[in-house]
Amino acid sequence: MRRKRFGRGVAFVVCAALAVVVFGEVVMHLWNWLAPPIFGWRSIGFAQAIGLLFLTRILFGRFGGHRGGGNWRWRKSLADRYDQMTPAEREKFRQGMNRGCEAQV
């Protein structure tokens, strides 16, 4: 059991390092391809691309979007509230949701 856990840990570290290298290279090449010709800015190196990745992580949050944790809690609380509604309240809720969907179309 310990070997399996250790192996998973090593695999995670290797995959994380590989992801940082790949994303860093992609950011560096995209920046150097787009920013200098469009804006007249300087080209960046690999270390600066990694720094740019971390800066965007700090400013904008996760790299991979939502993992579902917060979304699950929101859905559970909505389901709990829905379960406590009377049938008349549920029908009114459904009509309100349908009206909102039709207005966007």
N, C-alpha and C positions, 0 to 999 in steps of 0.2 A: 504494500500500500504506500509506503514512504517513497519507494522508487518511482511509482507512477506519479505521485504528487511532485516529486523533484523533477521528473521528466517534463511534466506539464509546465512547471515554472521556467525551466530552461527554454522550452519551446516558446513560451510567451515572451521571454526576454529577446530571443532571437527574432521572432516575428515583429515585435515592437521596434527593434533596432532597424530591421529591414524596411518597415513602414516609414520610419523617420527618414532613412536614406532615399527611398523612392519618392516620397512626397517632397523632400528637399530638392531633389534633382528636378522634379516636375515644376516646382515653383520657380527655381532658378532659370530653367530653360524658357518657361513662359514669360517670366519677367524680362529676360534678356532679348526675347524675340519681339515683345510688344512695347514695353515701356520706352526704350531708347528711340525707336523710330517715331512713335506717336507723340510722346511728351518731351523728348530730348533729354531724358534722365540718363544717369550712368547705369552701366551693367552691374550686376551683383554677383558675388561669389556664393559658394555652397553654404558657408557658415552664415552669411547674411540671409540666405533663403531660409535656413532653419530658424534664425531669429525672427524673420517675418512670419513664419508659420506659428511660432509661439506667441508672437504679438497678436495675430489674428485670433488665436485661441483665447487669449486673455480678454480681448475686446468683444468678441462675438460668441464665445462659448464653445461648445463641443465641435470636434471635427466631423463626426459621423451623424450628427443630428440627434433626434430623440431615441432613447433606448426603450421607452415605454413605461418607465417607472412612474413618472408624474402623471402620465396619461391614464394609467391604470387606476390611480387613486381618484382622479377626477371622475372617471366612468363609474367607479364603485360608489362614490358619494351620490352621483346622479341616479344610479340604479336604486340605492337605498331610499332616496327621496321619492322616486317613482313608485316604489313598492308601498309607501305609506299614503299615497294619494287614493282618494275615493274614485270610483268609476267615472263620475262626472268630471272630476278634476283631470283625470287621465285623458278623457276625450277633449277637453278644452286645451290641454297641453299639446295633444296631437294636431289639433286644428291650428294652433299657433305655430307649430313647427312647419306644417304644410304651407301656411301663409308666408312664412319667411323664405321657404325654398322657392315658391312661385314668384316672389317679388324679385329674386335675383335672376330669373330667366329672361 
